[in-house]
Amino acid sequence: MADTFEPKAHVAHMEKMLGLTIEEDWRPVVEMHIAAIEKAAEAVLDFPLEDHAEAAPVFVP
């Protein structure tokens, strides 16, 4: 069973761990951004790669 990501719980936990104070007016915005970051990370992690794919040592545009 996969764990579900809870942005509100994550923000509250990291606020304590990092010794931050998030103003209540900003909390919904911070939680919204954390949720958006989780969705972006999910898309990256779900991208299929072949078994022999390796990271490029140097980026060349």
VENWO-V563897 format. One line per field, one symbol per residue. ss: DSSP state (~ for helix, > for strand, _ for the rest). burial: b if it has 24 or more other ideal C-beta (glycine too) atoms within 12 Angstrom, else e. A space follows every 10 residues. Layout:
ss: ???
burial: ???
This chain:
ss: ______~~~~ ~~~~~~~___ ___~~~~~~~ ~~~~~~~~~~ ~~~~~_____ __________ _
burial: eeeeeeeeee beeeeeeeee eeeeeeeeeb beebeeeeee eeeeeeeeee eeeeeeeeee e
